[in-house]
Amino acid sequence: MPIYEYRCEECGVQFEELWKTVSRAKDVAPCPECGTEARKIVSPTNHQFAHTPSGPVPQNTGVSQIDHSYDRVIGRDAEAKWAKIEERNKVKDGIIRDEAKAGRLISRNHLVRTREGAGEYRVVTEPERKEINTRRKMADAAQKASTQPASEAGK
């Protein structure tokens, strides 16, 4: 059952109301002290995101000089990674422009890396694209089947 916080604008009292369903929660509720209408306020949530960063992780030391240095390292790492992404996108865009000049309209979805070198791409043929999509569907189905609970897998 959700708990909502209210604050009375007349006397300043802040209180909580428990509602059985979200649909019954109201934007105003009577103040328990003075009886005037109190408005619902936004309260902080009590959850956190389960994000695990890849790359350097800061040690929260509590010393601002040290923490600032870690933040700079993380910033430089992110900047370098974005520079690589932009560089790859420029190469891909060049290939797309060349293909458009030749009369073939493609997108980045039609490009794959070559085995010869990093940063080199080639256009996927239509039969290859169909095979890739078929394999992706099979992999998705296998992943879905492996994450299903045992009770649902037998149905």
C-alpha positions as CSV (number, residue, x, y, z in Angstrom):
1,M,0.0,0.0,0.0
2,P,1.5,3.3,-1.0
3,I,2.2,6.0,1.6
4,Y,1.8,9.6,0.5
5,E,3.1,12.7,2.3
6,Y,1.1,15.8,2.8
7,R,1.9,19.3,4.1
8,C,-0.6,21.7,5.5
9,E,-0.2,25.2,4.2
10,E,-2.1,26.7,7.1
11,C,-0.2,25.3,10.1
12,G,2.8,23.7,8.4
13,V,2.3,20.2,9.7
14,Q,3.6,17.4,7.6
15,F,2.0,14.0,7.8
16,E,1.6,10.7,6.0
17,E,-1.5,9.0,4.7
18,L,-1.8,5.3,3.7
19,W,-4.0,4.5,0.7
20,K,-5.1,1.0,-0.2
21,T,-4.8,1.7,-3.9
22,V,-3.1,4.3,-5.9
23,S,-6.4,5.3,-7.6
24,R,-7.9,6.3,-4.3
25,A,-5.0,8.5,-3.3
26,K,-6.0,12.2,-3.4
27,D,-4.0,15.4,-4.0
28,V,-5.5,16.9,-0.9
29,A,-6.2,15.4,2.6
30,P,-7.5,17.0,5.8
31,C,-4.8,18.2,8.2
32,P,-4.9,16.2,11.5
33,E,-4.1,19.4,13.4
34,C,-6.2,22.2,12.1
35,G,-8.6,20.4,9.7
36,T,-7.8,22.5,6.6
37,E,-6.9,20.9,3.3
38,A,-3.2,19.8,3.0
39,R,-1.5,19.3,-0.3
40,K,0.3,16.2,-1.4
41,I,4.1,16.7,-1.6
42,V,6.8,14.9,-3.6
43,S,8.8,12.8,-1.2
44,P,12.2,11.2,-2.0
45,T,12.1,7.6,-3.3
46,N,13.8,4.8,-1.5
47,H,15.3,2.8,-4.4
48,Q,18.5,2.9,-6.3
49,F,19.5,1.9,-9.8
50,A,21.6,-1.3,-10.2
51,H,24.1,0.3,-12.5
52,T,27.6,-1.1,-12.6
53,P,30.0,1.1,-14.5
54,S,32.6,-0.4,-16.9
55,G,36.0,1.1,-16.7
56,P,37.6,2.9,-13.7
57,V,35.5,3.0,-10.6
58,P,36.0,5.8,-8.1
59,Q,36.8,5.1,-4.6
60,N,34.7,7.4,-2.4
61,T,37.5,8.3,-0.1
62,G,35.9,11.4,1.4
63,V,39.0,13.5,0.5
64,S,37.9,15.9,-2.2
65,Q,41.3,16.3,-3.7
66,I,41.6,12.5,-4.3
67,D,38.0,12.1,-5.4
68,H,38.4,14.9,-7.9
69,S,41.4,13.1,-9.4
70,Y,39.4,9.9,-9.8
71,D,36.6,11.9,-11.4
72,R,39.1,13.4,-13.9
73,V,40.4,9.9,-14.8
74,I,36.8,8.6,-15.4
75,G,36.1,11.7,-17.5
76,R,39.2,11.1,-19.6
77,D,38.2,7.5,-20.1
78,A,34.7,8.4,-21.2
79,E,36.1,11.0,-23.5
80,A,38.4,8.6,-25.2
81,K,35.7,6.0,-25.6
82,W,33.4,8.5,-27.2
83,A,36.2,9.7,-29.5
84,K,36.6,6.0,-30.7
85,I,32.8,5.7,-31.3
86,E,32.8,9.0,-33.3
87,E,35.8,7.8,-35.4
88,R,34.0,4.5,-36.2
89,N,30.8,6.4,-37.1
90,K,32.8,8.7,-39.5
91,V,34.1,5.6,-41.3
92,K,30.7,4.1,-41.5
93,D,29.1,7.3,-42.8
94,G,31.8,7.5,-45.5
95,I,30.9,4.0,-46.7
96,I,27.2,4.9,-46.7
97,R,28.0,8.0,-48.8
98,D,30.0,6.0,-51.2
99,E,27.3,3.4,-51.6
100,A,24.7,6.1,-52.1
101,K,26.8,7.6,-54.9
102,A,26.8,4.1,-56.5
103,G,23.0,4.0,-56.2
104,R,22.7,1.6,-53.3
105,L,20.9,3.0,-50.3
106,I,22.1,1.4,-47.1
107,S,22.2,2.2,-43.4
108,R,24.6,1.4,-40.5
109,N,22.6,-1.9,-40.1
110,H,24.1,-3.1,-43.4
111,L,27.7,-2.8,-42.2
112,V,29.8,-5.3,-40.4
113,R,33.5,-5.3,-39.3
114,T,35.9,-7.1,-41.5
115,R,38.2,-9.7,-40.1
116,E,41.3,-8.1,-41.6
117,G,41.5,-5.0,-39.4
118,A,39.9,-2.9,-36.8
119,G,38.0,0.0,-38.1
120,E,37.3,-1.6,-41.5
121,Y,33.8,-2.3,-42.5
122,R,32.0,-4.0,-45.4
123,V,28.4,-4.0,-46.7
124,V,26.4,-7.1,-45.9
125,T,24.8,-8.9,-48.8
126,E,21.0,-9.6,-48.7
127,P,21.5,-13.4,-48.1
128,E,23.9,-12.6,-45.3
129,R,21.5,-10.2,-43.8
130,K,18.7,-12.8,-43.8
131,E,21.0,-15.4,-42.2
132,I,22.2,-12.9,-39.5
133,N,18.5,-12.1,-38.7
134,T,17.6,-15.8,-38.5
135,R,20.5,-16.4,-36.2
136,R,19.6,-13.5,-34.0
137,K,16.0,-14.8,-33.7
138,M,17.4,-18.2,-32.7
139,A,19.7,-16.7,-30.2
140,D,16.9,-14.6,-28.7
141,A,14.6,-17.7,-28.4
142,A,17.4,-19.7,-26.8
143,Q,18.1,-16.9,-24.3
144,K,14.4,-16.6,-23.5
145,A,14.1,-20.3,-23.0
146,S,17.1,-20.4,-20.7
147,T,15.8,-17.6,-18.5
148,Q,12.3,-19.1,-18.1
149,P,11.5,-20.8,-14.8
150,A,11.5,-24.6,-14.9
151,S,7.7,-24.6,-14.2
152,E,7.0,-22.5,-17.3
153,A,9.5,-24.4,-19.5
154,G,7.4,-27.6,-19.5
155,K,4.2,-25.9,-20.6
